């Protein structure tokens, strides 16, 4: 595993909080974006959620109590922002404000490609097919199971996921058990 810079709450309260916060963004931006991208399947939405996450973190930094790590605190903010995005998307579709003139809708799971495909064309096709199937399977999960599966795919522990989503660890384990069961049923041929 890479050597990660550790940015804790004590370093943010130091003499230069803006510089420390910039390091926090640098350290966690890719993870927050990856989680938002998995939860929304839209690069545009993921960029917005990532930006909103760090803006909210900066605004509420004084409220961070250190009961969890900064990483799980940021992921909790990102998960909440993704939930809001889904609520607004459902509301817009319900009232007929879905896709407007020239406005792109969220990418369908089948249009989603992996971040770093292999060099060979056949490997690219296999990876793209697998990514589409995984994204489609994740999109079919109920919201809480989807959130747990996405965070688990980012190698978070059950404790970190519980902290990020504000759930009991047992509840997270139950959601993960059900999500994994459904994903295995959907993706059995690839496992």
DAWOQUI-V250590 format. One record per residue. RES is the residue in one small letter. OMEGA is omega in radians with two decimals (* if undefined). NEAR is the number of other ideal C-beta (glycine too) atoms within 8 Angstrom. Layout:
[[RES	OMEGA	NEAR] [RES	OMEGA	NEAR]]
This chain:
[[x	-3.10	2] [x	3.00	3] [x	-3.13	3] [x	3.01	6] [x	3.14	7] [x	3.13	4] [x	-3.12	10] [x	-3.12	7] [x	-3.13	8] [x	3.13	6] [x	3.12	9] [x	-3.14	14] [x	-3.09	6] [x	-3.04	8] [x	-3.12	2] [x	-3.08	6] [x	3.13	9] [x	3.10	6] [x	3.12	7] [x	3.13	12] [x	3.07	12] [x	3.08	8] [x	3.09	11] [x	3.11	13] [x	-3.13	9] [x	-3.09	8] [x	-2.98	9] [x	-3.05	11] [x	-3.13	10] [x	3.14	6] [x	3.13	11] [x	3.12	15] [x	-3.12	11] [x	3.12	9] [x	3.13	15] [x	3.12	16] [x	3.12	11] [x	-3.10	11] [x	-3.07	13] [x	-3.04	13] [x	3.13	12] [x	3.14	9] [x	3.12	7] [x	3.13	8] [x	3.14	12] [x	3.08	12] [x	3.12	9] [x	-3.12	9] [x	3.12	16] [x	3.13	13] [x	3.14	8] [x	3.12	9] [x	-3.11	14] [x	3.06	12] [x	3.12	8] [x	3.12	10] [x	3.12	14] [x	-3.11	8] [x	-3.05	6] [x	-3.13	8] [x	-3.14	10] [x	3.14	4] [x	3.14	5] [x	-3.05	11] [x	3.13	4] [x	3.12	5] [x	3.06	4] [x	3.09	9] [x	3.08	7] [x	3.13	12] [x	-3.12	9] [x	3.09	13] [x	3.11	13] [x	3.14	15] [x	3.07	15] [x	3.08	13] [x	-3.13	11] [x	3.12	14] [x	3.10	14] [x	3.10	8] [x	3.10	13] [x	3.07	15] [x	3.11	9] [x	3.13	8] [x	3.12	12] [x	3.13	11] [x	3.14	8] [x	3.12	8] [x	3.11	9] [x	-3.14	8] [x	3.13	8] [x	3.12	9] [x	-3.11	9] [x	-3.13	6] [x	3.06	6] [x	3.12	5] [x	-3.11	6] [x	-3.09	7] [x	3.12	5] [x	3.12	6] [x	3.10	3] [x	-3.12	3] [x	-3.14	6] [x	3.07	4] [x	3.10	6] [x	-3.13	9] [x	3.06	9] [x	-3.12	7] [x	-3.13	11] [x	3.10	7] [x	-3.00	7] [x	-3.13	10] [x	3.14	7] [x	-3.11	8] [x	-3.07	2] [x	-3.12	3] [x	3.11	8] [x	-3.09	7] [x	-3.07	4] [x	-3.12	6] [x	-3.14	5] [x	3.09	6] [x	3.08	10] [x	3.14	11] [x	3.13	8] [x	-3.14	9] [x	3.13	11] [x	3.11	11] [x	3.12	8] [x	3.14	10] [x	3.10	11] [x	-3.13	13] [x	3.12	11] [x	-3.14	10] [x	3.12	13] [x	3.13	11] [x	3.12	12] [x	-3.12	13] [x	-3.14	9] [x	-3.14	7] [x	3.00	12] [x	-3.01	5] [x	-3.10	8] [x	3.10	9] [x	3.11	13] [x	-3.13	13] [x	-3.13	13] [x	-3.13	14] [x	-3.14	14] [x	3.14	12] [x	3.10	15] [x	3.12	11] [x	3.09	7] [x	3.06	9] [x	3.03	4] [x	3.08	10] [x	3.12	5] [x	3.12	9] [x	3.13	7] [x	3.12	14] [x	3.12	16] [x	3.13	13] [x	-3.10	13] [x	-3.08	14] [x	3.13	13] [x	-3.14	6] [x	3.00	10] [x	-3.11	6] [x	3.09	9] [x	3.10	6] [x	3.10	9] [x	3.14	14] [x	3.12	9] [x	3.09	8] [x	3.13	13] [x	3.12	14] [x	-3.13	8] [x	3.13	9] [x	-3.13	14] [x	3.11	9] [x	-3.13	8] [x	3.13	12] [x	3.10	13] [x	3.12	9] [x	-3.13	7] [x	-2.99	10] [x	-3.05	11] [x	-3.10	7] [x	-3.12	4] [x	-3.09	6] [x	*	5]]
